Amino acid sequence: MKIMIVEDHESLRETMVEYLAKQGYSIISACNADEMDELLSKDEFQLLILDLQLPGEDGISIAKRLKNSKKNLRIIMLTARSGELDVLEGYKTGADIYLTKPATPELLAAAIERLSSRVVVNESNVIQFEIQSMTLQGQSLVHLTKLESVILKGLLEASGQMLPHTRLMDLAGMDSTPRGKANLEVQLTRLRKKLVSAGVPAPAIKAIRYRGYQLLSNISMI
């Protein structure tokens, strides 16, 4: 997941970047809308952590603008304003989560975690591993556990969407023992059922003898 933080308070911005980088996220930061736009012109980001009160273009204006052009972008809004009208305004702009300052890095990380672990199947039967927590019209949502998300992500990123069972056990934090292999198969069985229930053609994940497991569906991670 690629994350951008837009925050004009330098020490707060650096603290958030340092903490989230240690959690394994790919993260970059900007201090205002101009810097943000320059970074967006060079790369795609799935999540924007956005301060409401910025010099120049404010967070409300930025959120409205980006939600119109980047439908899949998720936004966590940060602000010192905690009144009901302020919160409602934040959500109306398209914010997925609204956090009031001071928000600790741990709370921010929890909000990011809340927005992960979802799978969406769209009308063309392409699965999208998406960072969102709302139901989209015309699509089916399936909740994944953190372990199921790790397994699916590993298959998504593998060459040919296939991984040896030993690599999957390593990703899942399981021992390379008969018991570990059995536990992995249990997790894969549950993941198969969830993908099929979302509309993915069975078996979704195929066991390839002597090689490992392969994801058979058309997948894109966004």
Contacts in CASP RR format, 6 or more apart in sequence:
PFRMAT RR
TARGET T0000
AUTHOR 0000-0000-0000
METHOD contacts of the structure
MODEL  1
MKIMIVEDHESLRETMVEYLAKQGYSIISACNADEMDELLSKDEFQLLIL
DLQLPGEDGISIAKRLKNSKKNLRIIMLTARSGELDVLEGYKTGADIYLT
KPATPELLAAAIERLSSRVVVNESNVIQFEIQSMTLQGQSLVHLTKLESV
ILKGLLEASGQMLPHTRLMDLAGMDSTPRGKANLEVQLTRLRKKLVSAGV
PAPAIKAIRYRGYQLLSNISMI
1 25 0 8 1.000
1 26 0 8 1.000
1 46 0 8 1.000
1 47 0 8 1.000
1 112 0 8 1.000
1 116 0 8 1.000
1 131 0 8 1.000
2 26 0 8 1.000
2 27 0 8 1.000
2 28 0 8 1.000
2 43 0 8 1.000
2 44 0 8 1.000
2 45 0 8 1.000
2 46 0 8 1.000
2 47 0 8 1.000
3 20 0 8 1.000
3 25 0 8 1.000
3 26 0 8 1.000
3 27 0 8 1.000
3 28 0 8 1.000
3 45 0 8 1.000
3 46 0 8 1.000
3 47 0 8 1.000
3 48 0 8 1.000
3 49 0 8 1.000
3 112 0 8 1.000
4 27 0 8 1.000
4 28 0 8 1.000
4 29 0 8 1.000
4 30 0 8 1.000
4 36 0 8 1.000
4 39 0 8 1.000
4 40 0 8 1.000
4 45 0 8 1.000
4 47 0 8 1.000
4 48 0 8 1.000
4 49 0 8 1.000
5 13 0 8 1.000
5 16 0 8 1.000
5 17 0 8 1.000
5 20 0 8 1.000
5 27 0 8 1.000
5 28 0 8 1.000
5 29 0 8 1.000
5 30 0 8 1.000
5 49 0 8 1.000
6 29 0 8 1.000
6 30 0 8 1.000
6 31 0 8 1.000
6 32 0 8 1.000
6 33 0 8 1.000
6 35 0 8 1.000
6 36 0 8 1.000
6 48 0 8 1.000
6 49 0 8 1.000
6 50 0 8 1.000
6 51 0 8 1.000
6 54 0 8 1.000
6 59 0 8 1.000
6 62 0 8 1.000
7 13 0 8 1.000
7 16 0 8 1.000
7 29 0 8 1.000
7 31 0 8 1.000
7 49 0 8 1.000
7 51 0 8 1.000
7 54 0 8 1.000
7 78 0 8 1.000
8 31 0 8 1.000
8 32 0 8 1.000
8 51 0 8 1.000
8 53 0 8 1.000
8 54 0 8 1.000
8 55 0 8 1.000
9 51 0 8 1.000
10 31 0 8 1.000
13 29 0 8 1.000
13 31 0 8 1.000
14 29 0 8 1.000
15 105 0 8 1.000
16 29 0 8 1.000
16 49 0 8 1.000
16 105 0 8 1.000
16 108 0 8 1.000
17 27 0 8 1.000
17 28 0 8 1.000
17 29 0 8 1.000
19 105 0 8 1.000
19 106 0 8 1.000
19 108 0 8 1.000
19 109 0 8 1.000
20 27 0 8 1.000
20 105 0 8 1.000
20 108 0 8 1.000
20 109 0 8 1.000
20 112 0 8 1.000
21 27 0 8 1.000
23 109 0 8 1.000
25 112 0 8 1.000
28 39 0 8 1.000
28 43 0 8 1.000
28 45 0 8 1.000
30 36 0 8 1.000
30 38 0 8 1.000
30 39 0 8 1.000
32 54 0 8 1.000
32 55 0 8 1.000
32 56 0 8 1.000
32 57 0 8 1.000
33 54 0 8 1.000
33 56 0 8 1.000
33 57 0 8 1.000
33 59 0 8 1.000
33 61 0 8 1.000
33 62 0 8 1.000
36 62 0 8 1.000
39 45 0 8 1.000
45 73 0 8 1.000
46 72 0 8 1.000
46 73 0 8 1.000
46 74 0 8 1.000
46 131 0 8 1.000
46 222 0 8 1.000
47 73 0 8 1.000
47 74 0 8 1.000
47 75 0 8 1.000
47 76 0 8 1.000
47 112 0 8 1.000
47 115 0 8 1.000
47 131 0 8 1.000
48 66 0 8 1.000
48 73 0 8 1.000
48 74 0 8 1.000
48 75 0 8 1.000
48 76 0 8 1.000
49 75 0 8 1.000
49 76 0 8 1.000
49 78 0 8 1.000
49 108 0 8 1.000
50 59 0 8 1.000
50 62 0 8 1.000
50 63 0 8 1.000
50 75 0 8 1.000
50 76 0 8 1.000
50 77 0 8 1.000
50 78 0 8 1.000
50 95 0 8 1.000
51 59 0 8 1.000
51 78 0 8 1.000
51 79 0 8 1.000
52 58 0 8 1.000
52 59 0 8 1.000
52 60 0 8 1.000
52 77 0 8 1.000
52 78 0 8 1.000
52 79 0 8 1.000
52 80 0 8 1.000
52 81 0 8 1.000
52 90 0 8 1.000
53 59 0 8 1.000
53 79 0 8 1.000
53 80 0 8 1.000
54 62 0 8 1.000
59 77 0 8 1.000
59 93 0 8 1.000
60 89 0 8 1.000
60 90 0 8 1.000
60 93 0 8 1.000
63 75 0 8 1.000
63 77 0 8 1.000
63 90 0 8 1.000
63 93 0 8 1.000
63 94 0 8 1.000
63 95 0 8 1.000
64 93 0 8 1.000
64 94 0 8 1.000
66 73 0 8 1.000
66 75 0 8 1.000
67 73 0 8 1.000
67 75 0 8 1.000
67 93 0 8 1.000
67 94 0 8 1.000
72 130 0 8 1.000
72 222 0 8 1.000
74 96 0 8 1.000
74 115 0 8 1.000
74 131 0 8 1.000
74 132 0 8 1.000
75 93 0 8 1.000
75 94 0 8 1.000
75 95 0 8 1.000
75 96 0 8 1.000
75 97 0 8 1.000
76 95 0 8 1.000
76 96 0 8 1.000
76 97 0 8 1.000
76 98 0 8 1.000
76 99 0 8 1.000
76 108 0 8 1.000
76 111 0 8 1.000
76 112 0 8 1.000
76 115 0 8 1.000
77 90 0 8 1.000
77 93 0 8 1.000
77 95 0 8 1.000
77 97 0 8 1.000
77 98 0 8 1.000
77 99 0 8 1.000
78 99 0 8 1.000
78 100 0 8 1.000
78 101 0 8 1.000
78 103 0 8 1.000
79 86 0 8 1.000
79 98 0 8 1.000
79 99 0 8 1.000
79 100 0 8 1.000
79 101 0 8 1.000
80 100 0 8 1.000
80 101 0 8 1.000
81 87 0 8 1.000
81 100 0 8 1.000
82 100 0 8 1.000
87 98 0 8 1.000
90 98 0 8 1.000
91 98 0 8 1.000
96 115 0 8 1.000
96 132 0 8 1.000
96 133 0 8 1.000
96 134 0 8 1.000
97 111 0 8 1.000
97 114 0 8 1.000
97 115 0 8 1.000
97 133 0 8 1.000
99 107 0 8 1.000
99 108 0 8 1.000
99 111 0 8 1.000
112 131 0 8 1.000
114 133 0 8 1.000
115 131 0 8 1.000
115 132 0 8 1.000
115 133 0 8 1.000
116 131 0 8 1.000
116 149 0 8 1.000
117 143 0 8 1.000
117 144 0 8 1.000
117 145 0 8 1.000
117 146 0 8 1.000
117 148 0 8 1.000
117 149 0 8 1.000
118 129 0 8 1.000
118 130 0 8 1.000
118 131 0 8 1.000
118 132 0 8 1.000
118 133 0 8 1.000
118 141 0 8 1.000
118 142 0 8 1.000
118 143 0 8 1.000
118 144 0 8 1.000
119 127 0 8 1.000
119 128 0 8 1.000
119 129 0 8 1.000
119 130 0 8 1.000
119 141 0 8 1.000
119 142 0 8 1.000
119 144 0 8 1.000
119 152 0 8 1.000
119 194 0 8 1.000
119 195 0 8 1.000
119 198 0 8 1.000
120 127 0 8 1.000
120 128 0 8 1.000
120 130 0 8 1.000
120 132 0 8 1.000
120 136 0 8 1.000
120 139 0 8 1.000
120 140 0 8 1.000
120 141 0 8 1.000
121 127 0 8 1.000
121 128 0 8 1.000
121 139 0 8 1.000
121 140 0 8 1.000
121 142 0 8 1.000
121 198 0 8 1.000
121 199 0 8 1.000
121 200 0 8 1.000
122 128 0 8 1.000
122 138 0 8 1.000
122 139 0 8 1.000
123 138 0 8 1.000
123 139 0 8 1.000
125 199 0 8 1.000
125 200 0 8 1.000
125 201 0 8 1.000
125 217 0 8 1.000
125 218 0 8 1.000
126 218 0 8 1.000
126 219 0 8 1.000
126 220 0 8 1.000
127 195 0 8 1.000
127 198 0 8 1.000
127 200 0 8 1.000
127 217 0 8 1.000
127 218 0 8 1.000
127 219 0 8 1.000
127 220 0 8 1.000
128 220 0 8 1.000
128 221 0 8 1.000
128 222 0 8 1.000
129 149 0 8 1.000
129 152 0 8 1.000
129 153 0 8 1.000
129 156 0 8 1.000
129 219 0 8 1.000
129 220 0 8 1.000
129 221 0 8 1.000
129 222 0 8 1.000
130 222 0 8 1.000
131 222 0 8 1.000
135 141 0 8 1.000
140 198 0 8 1.000
140 199 0 8 1.000
141 198 0 8 1.000
142 194 0 8 1.000
142 195 0 8 1.000
142 197 0 8 1.000
142 198 0 8 1.000
143 194 0 8 1.000
144 152 0 8 1.000
144 191 0 8 1.000
144 194 0 8 1.000
147 172 0 8 1.000
147 187 0 8 1.000
148 187 0 8 1.000
148 190 0 8 1.000
148 191 0 8 1.000
148 194 0 8 1.000
150 171 0 8 1.000
150 172 0 8 1.000
151 168 0 8 1.000
151 171 0 8 1.000
151 172 0 8 1.000
151 187 0 8 1.000
151 188 0 8 1.000
151 191 0 8 1.000
152 191 0 8 1.000
152 215 0 8 1.000
153 221 0 8 1.000
154 163 0 8 1.000
154 168 0 8 1.000
154 171 0 8 1.000
155 161 0 8 1.000
155 162 0 8 1.000
155 163 0 8 1.000
155 168 0 8 1.000
155 205 0 8 1.000
155 213 0 8 1.000
155 214 0 8 1.000
155 215 0 8 1.000
156 215 0 8 1.000
156 219 0 8 1.000
156 221 0 8 1.000
157 221 0 8 1.000
158 167 0 8 1.000
160 214 0 8 1.000
161 214 0 8 1.000
161 215 0 8 1.000
161 216 0 8 1.000
161 219 0 8 1.000
162 208 0 8 1.000
162 211 0 8 1.000
162 212 0 8 1.000
162 213 0 8 1.000
162 214 0 8 1.000
162 215 0 8 1.000
163 171 0 8 1.000
163 212 0 8 1.000
163 213 0 8 1.000
164 211 0 8 1.000
164 212 0 8 1.000
165 181 0 8 1.000
165 184 0 8 1.000
165 212 0 8 1.000
165 213 0 8 1.000
166 176 0 8 1.000
168 184 0 8 1.000
168 188 0 8 1.000
168 212 0 8 1.000
168 213 0 8 1.000
169 175 0 8 1.000
169 176 0 8 1.000
169 180 0 8 1.000
169 181 0 8 1.000
169 184 0 8 1.000
170 176 0 8 1.000
172 183 0 8 1.000
172 184 0 8 1.000
172 187 0 8 1.000
174 180 0 8 1.000
174 181 0 8 1.000
174 183 0 8 1.000
174 184 0 8 1.000
188 205 0 8 1.000
188 207 0 8 1.000
188 213 0 8 1.000
191 204 0 8 1.000
191 205 0 8 1.000
192 202 0 8 1.000
192 203 0 8 1.000
192 204 0 8 1.000
192 205 0 8 1.000
195 204 0 8 1.000
195 205 0 8 1.000
195 217 0 8 1.000
196 202 0 8 1.000
196 203 0 8 1.000
196 204 0 8 1.000
200 217 0 8 1.000
201 216 0 8 1.000
201 217 0 8 1.000
203 216 0 8 1.000
204 215 0 8 1.000
204 216 0 8 1.000
204 217 0 8 1.000
205 213 0 8 1.000
205 214 0 8 1.000
205 215 0 8 1.000
205 216 0 8 1.000
206 213 0 8 1.000
206 214 0 8 1.000
206 216 0 8 1.000
207 213 0 8 1.000
208 214 0 8 1.000
END
